[in-house]
Amino acid sequence: MAVVGVSGRFPGAPDPDALWRRLRAGRAAGPGPLPKDRPGGGAGTGHYLDRVQDFDPVFFGIEPAEAALMDPQERIFLETAWEAFEDAGCTGSRLDALTAPDGTPRSVGVFVGASAGDYALLAAGAWARGARAMPRRGHWSLPNRLSALLGLTGPSQSVDTAESSVLVALDLALAALRRRECEAALVGGAHLLLHPASRRPGAGECAGALLLKPLDRALADGDTVHAVVLGGAVAHAGGTDAPRRLARAALRRTGPGTQEPGLREDAGTAAASVGDAGAATGVAVLTRAVLQLRHRVLLPGPDRPEAEPWTRSGPEPRRASATVRGAGGVEAHVILEEFRPEPPELPGLPELPELPRLPNGGSGTPAPAPEGELFLLSAPTPAHLAATAARLVGRIAGRDAPPLPVLARSLRTGRAPMDCRFAVLVHDLAELSAALERLAAGAMRGVADLRGGAADPLGLGAVPETRAYLAGLWEARRLPQLRDLWLSGVDADWAALEPAAGPGAVTVPLPPSAFLRTPLWLPGAGEGG
């Protein structure tokens, strides 16, 4: 199974890229004081996330009053899940294209590890003081709300085996994918220390998600593959040899001849950056493993004072294991492997430096079309649109900016169309950067605001012939007409118009949509806990 999307929030690092930079430099975020702006009272050192009370209900179409009753763990999981989908380029028509064998669209399972119930404890205290607002109890709403909001039709369930919850959720997701219960699976978790009683030395917070697809499907769809999950095993640790037993079982399930992984990640290796992150521990463990496989660099650790290139002693791919045991004894063991589209090296030859390459092994750099590239961007409000544009400007300015055709295609096929839309025809990255800078500064030229029922005034989207009409416009490269139709609210099935063809990725990871968060907290529970 291929890992095609990764997201997360970590102490001192708002996303996996920031976590990687921090860890590679040997600057794991150590324990610190409770953030001063956190509601609920209390004190104590720990590995804390910033501003966990903040959320963007407008982005998800949730009323602020309802969002205040949502467990912040559910809110932060919603945000990281969306970011994982966007990292995979899978929130637009490519999400619709994930159809079950019976034709049901959006066949995606959601498997979430969660165990802490601090928000309910705070609500109970507020109730005793006279407040009459109570959040939902239980963790079923973390996966179920996401499935409902995005119309996902695969399995949707929460898992609580304490610290091993996320790895157990991953095991369930792998089984569901093999049984074709879903065509993709989102695996994640969240853990926040909201009640003073939960804060103890070494405790920590974390949230994140990974999107998985069968490897052959991911390659056919043109996904960027971060790493490959070979398999795993789950069991109760009923004896002292349980870890060794479980590791052997995981190796057997990956197929004959699989060698012992060269890298081992567990709760101990993750503790320096997230502490004891409860049910979300597996998020940190998996993210560390995936990042090291993706970058082919080993992070500093007890045996390595500094990060170092991850060299191979033979033709075997780089492999890592991820192991976490829950407080109740349920242990999960997963084996991951680097994605290597190139054939293995011949034995006996020295390993050559690896040259930069396009995702998934594609060769060459696609050139912009003479008529330019159609760049599309959308968001729920003009303010969201400007903030997302500012993020993309920073990505384009980087030395590793993707080629313009790849970037434009990633956004067309991989992002969901929303009410506030920006469209422009550009010929190079400099021209695109200038247009985005103007948008980020508040210039609304080329922007359509379709809120309030202004979308598709002629009702073309409901006419079956429109699909063929749009395909004809695309084939003839009538980009100005496609631009104007899209700005008017006529949505094209870009995944069908631009299917993957040959090696290389259709989409590449780009900065996610911006959230405009505001503080939301349970009424009456802001003090005392």
SULRA-V23622 format. One record per residue. N is the residue number from 0. PHI is phi in degrees with one decimal (999 if undefined). NEAR is the number of other ideal C-beta (glycine too) atoms within 12 Angstrom. Layout:
BEGIN
n;phi;near
N;PHI;NEAR
N;PHI;NEAR
END
This chain:
BEGIN
n;phi;near
0;999;41
1;-97.2;42
2;-86.9;49
3;-110.3;52
4;-148.1;47
5;-138.2;43
6;-149.0;48
7;174.1;50
8;-123.6;50
9;-134.8;46
10;-56.0;42
11;76.9;30
12;-146.4;34
13;-78.3;31
14;-158.7;30
15;-60.9;42
16;-63.8;30
17;-66.0;25
18;-61.8;37
19;-61.8;29
20;-60.6;23
21;-67.1;28
22;-68.9;37
23;-63.5;29
24;-81.8;18
25;74.2;19
26;-115.3;21
27;-62.8;32
28;-69.9;33
29;-79.6;22
30;-65.6;27
31;-143.0;23
32;-71.5;16
33;-61.1;30
34;-53.9;28
35;-65.4;13
36;-90.5;16
37;-81.7;34
38;-69.8;33
39;101.8;35
40;74.2;22
41;92.8;29
42;-153.0;18
43;112.3;27
44;-82.9;21
45;-178.6;36
46;-97.6;42
47;-104.0;37
48;-84.5;41
49;-86.7;25
50;47.1;27
51;-70.8;38
52;-80.5;31
53;-88.0;27
54;-156.3;33
55;-114.7;31
56;-67.6;28
57;-61.5;27
58;-58.1;36
59;-98.0;32
60;67.9;20
61;-110.3;26
62;-64.9;14
63;-55.3;21
64;-63.5;15
65;-69.9;21
66;-63.0;32
67;-65.2;33
68;-86.0;33
69;-75.1;38
70;-56.8;46
71;-53.9;45
72;-63.8;48
73;-68.9;45
74;-63.2;46
75;-70.0;48
76;-67.9;50
77;-56.0;44
78;-66.3;45
79;-70.6;43
80;-63.3;48
81;-60.0;36
82;-64.9;40
83;-66.4;48
84;-61.5;45
85;-68.9;41
86;-60.3;40
87;-85.3;48
88;62.0;45
89;-135.1;47
90;-116.3;42
91;-106.5;39
92;-69.1;34
93;-69.3;47
94;-72.5;40
95;-60.4;30
96;-72.7;35
97;-80.9;43
98;-98.1;23
99;-71.5;24
100;-54.6;12
101;-88.0;11
102;94.0;13
103;-66.0;19
104;-76.8;24
105;51.8;34
106;-81.5;35
107;-126.3;46
108;-90.5;42
109;-128.5;49
110;-130.5;48
111;-126.4;53
112;-95.7;53
113;-158.0;47
114;-144.4;37
115;-70.5;42
116;-124.0;30
117;-64.6;37
118;-65.0;44
119;-66.2;30
120;-64.9;29
121;-63.1;42
122;-64.7;33
123;-63.4;24
124;-64.4;28
125;-66.6;31
126;-62.2;19
127;-65.7;16
128;-93.5;19
129;109.5;11
130;-70.8;23
131;-129.5;14
132;-125.2;25
133;-125.6;24
134;-77.1;36
135;-65.9;23
136;-99.9;17
137;91.4;22
138;-112.1;37
139;-62.9;22
140;-74.5;33
141;-60.7;51
142;-76.1;41
143;-65.8;26
144;-65.4;31
145;-61.1;42
146;-59.6;30
147;-68.0;20
148;-64.2;29
149;-98.2;36
150;67.6;20
151;-79.2;35
152;-113.9;26
153;-86.6;37
154;-56.7;32
155;-146.3;36
156;-150.2;33
157;-101.5;37
158;-133.4;38
159;-134.3;31
160;-123.9;35
161;61.6;34
162;-60.8;46
163;-87.6;48
164;-55.4;46
165;-68.0;56
166;-69.3;53
167;-67.1;44
168;-60.1;53
169;-62.7;49
170;-61.5;42
171;-64.9;36
172;-65.2;48
173;-60.5;39
174;-64.8;27
175;-64.8;31
176;-66.2;37
177;-66.5;20
178;-83.6;18
179;60.5;22
180;-74.1;27
181;-156.1;40
182;-93.6;43
183;-151.9;46
184;-143.3;51
185;-100.4;57
186;-121.7;60
187;-164.4;54
188;-172.1;58
189;-150.6;54
190;-149.9;52
191;-126.9;49
192;-98.9;46
193;-93.4;44
194;-100.4;33
195;-55.0;25
196;-67.6;20
197;-85.0;32
198;-89.5;34
199;-143.2;20
200;-55.6;15
201;89.1;21
202;-72.9;36
203;-150.1;44
204;-129.9;48
205;-169.9;56
206;-154.5;50
207;177.1;52
208;-156.2;54
209;-131.1;52
210;-105.3;55
211;-120.4;51
212;-139.3;44
213;-55.0;30
214;-59.2;26
215;-64.6;15
216;-67.7;28
217;-61.2;39
218;-69.0;28
219;-65.0;25
220;-82.4;37
221;76.5;38
222;-79.1;44
223;-78.9;40
224;-102.2;44
225;-79.8;44
226;-167.2;42
227;-121.4;38
228;-94.3;45
229;-81.4;35
230;159.8;33
231;-171.1;42
232;-151.8;36
233;-133.8;37
234;-161.8;30
235;-80.0;20
236;-78.2;28
237;-85.7;15
238;-166.1;13
239;-70.0;8
240;-93.2;14
241;-57.3;24
242;-57.8;26
243;-66.1;20
244;-61.6;22
245;-67.6;37
246;-62.3;30
247;-64.4;20
248;-62.9;25
249;-63.2;38
250;-63.0;26
251;-60.8;19
252;-77.7;24
253;-86.0;30
254;115.5;13
255;-67.4;8
256;86.9;11
257;-69.8;23
258;-88.0;21
259;-58.8;19
260;-60.8;34
261;-84.3;26
262;-127.2;36
263;-120.2;31
264;-116.2;41
265;-151.1;33
266;-60.2;39
267;-67.8;24
268;-70.3;33
269;-82.2;44
270;-62.3;32
271;-64.2;32
272;-103.4;45
273;-127.2;51
274;66.8;39
275;-87.2;35
276;-93.1;50
277;54.8;47
278;-64.8;46
279;-93.5;56
280;-54.6;53
281;-61.7;59
282;-60.8;54
283;-65.9;53
284;-63.9;47
285;-65.6;55
286;-63.2;53
287;-58.8;50
288;-63.3;49
289;-63.8;48
290;-63.8;43
291;-68.0;42
292;-67.9;41
293;-67.2;32
294;-88.3;27
295;57.1;28
296;-135.2;26
297;-92.4;31
298;-74.8;38
299;-58.8;23
300;-160.9;26
301;-56.6;12
302;-99.3;12
303;-136.0;19
304;-67.1;11
305;-134.7;16
306;-63.9;24
307;-145.5;19
308;-58.5;18
309;-92.3;28
310;-88.0;18
311;-111.7;27
312;-93.9;15
313;-163.7;17
314;-77.3;18
315;-63.1;21
316;-64.5;31
317;-66.6;36
318;-134.2;34
319;-137.7;41
320;-113.1;42
321;-125.7;52
322;-133.4;44
323;-143.3;51
324;-110.4;32
325;-79.6;32
326;-59.6;20
327;-86.8;18
328;105.0;21
329;-80.1;34
330;-116.2;40
331;-127.2;48
332;-133.8;46
333;-127.4;50
334;-114.5;46
335;-118.9;47
336;-141.8;37
337;-65.9;36
338;-88.5;33
339;-128.3;25
340;-73.6;26
341;-81.5;19
342;-66.3;9
343;-65.8;16
344;-70.3;19
345;-71.3;11
346;-64.0;12
347;91.1;9
348;-100.1;11
349;-66.3;12
350;-75.8;20
351;-85.4;11
352;-58.4;9
353;-83.8;20
354;-83.4;9
355;-58.9;13
356;-146.7;19
357;-68.8;27
358;-53.5;35
359;65.4;32
360;86.0;23
361;-64.3;28
362;-116.8;16
363;83.6;14
364;-116.1;17
365;-63.2;25
366;-91.9;14
367;-59.7;26
368;-68.8;19
369;-56.7;10
370;-81.3;17
371;100.0;25
372;-112.6;36
373;-87.4;41
374;-104.3;42
375;-121.9;44
376;-147.8;48
377;-144.3;38
378;-162.9;41
379;-69.1;30
380;-139.5;29
381;-58.2;30
382;-65.8;25
383;-61.7;34
384;-62.9;39
385;-64.4;29
386;-67.3;31
387;-68.3;37
388;-60.3;40
389;-61.7;28
390;-64.1;29
391;-67.8;38
392;-57.8;29
393;-62.7;21
394;-69.4;27
395;-68.5;34
396;-74.0;19
397;-72.0;17
398;-67.2;9
399;-99.3;18
400;-60.5;23
401;-69.0;35
402;-58.5;26
403;-54.5;31
404;-61.3;34
405;-68.0;38
406;-62.6;41
407;-64.1;42
408;-66.8;37
409;-59.1;43
410;-74.6;49
411;-65.3;39
412;-87.7;41
413;-110.7;45
414;-116.8;42
415;-75.3;36
416;-73.2;37
417;-119.6;33
418;-72.8;29
419;-102.4;36
420;-125.3;41
421;-127.6;40
422;-141.1;38
423;-153.8;34
424;-98.6;29
425;-133.3;31
426;-112.2;23
427;-156.3;23
428;-65.8;28
429;-64.8;17
430;-65.1;21
431;-65.3;39
432;-60.9;27
433;-64.1;23
434;-65.4;34
435;-68.9;36
436;-62.7;21
437;-65.0;22
438;-65.0;36
439;-63.7;30
440;-82.3;16
441;108.2;16
442;-74.4;19
443;-100.8;22
444;-65.1;15
445;81.5;30
446;-109.4;33
447;-118.2;32
448;-105.4;26
449;-100.1;29
450;-68.5;22
451;80.7;10
452;83.3;11
453;-87.8;16
454;-77.1;27
455;49.9;23
456;-62.4;15
457;-91.8;15
458;66.8;13
459;-66.7;24
460;-62.7;24
461;-89.9;14
462;-95.5;14
463;-58.0;10
464;-69.3;12
465;-63.1;24
466;-59.5;22
467;-67.4;17
468;-63.0;23
469;-64.8;31
470;-63.6;20
471;-66.2;17
472;-62.1;25
473;-66.3;27
474;-61.5;14
475;-85.9;14
476;59.0;19
477;-83.5;20
478;-68.6;32
479;-60.0;19
480;-68.7;23
481;-62.9;35
482;-58.8;33
483;-67.9;21
484;-64.9;31
485;-65.4;42
486;-65.4;34
487;-84.8;26
488;104.1;31
489;-90.1;31
490;-93.5;34
491;-94.8;38
492;-86.0;27
493;-63.6;36
494;-62.4;33
495;-77.3;21
496;-70.8;30
497;-127.3;35
498;-68.5;20
499;-64.7;28
500;-145.1;15
501;80.0;18
502;-70.9;20
503;103.5;31
504;-90.8;42
505;-73.8;44
506;-122.2;45
507;-127.6;38
508;-61.0;37
509;-131.5;40
510;-55.0;35
511;-72.3;41
512;-58.6;39
513;-81.1;32
514;-98.4;33
515;-106.7;24
516;-86.1;27
517;-133.2;19
518;-66.5;21
519;-136.7;33
520;-144.6;37
521;-58.9;40
522;-57.0;23
523;85.1;26
524;-111.7;38
525;-81.3;25
526;-133.5;19
527;81.8;19
528;69.4;32
END
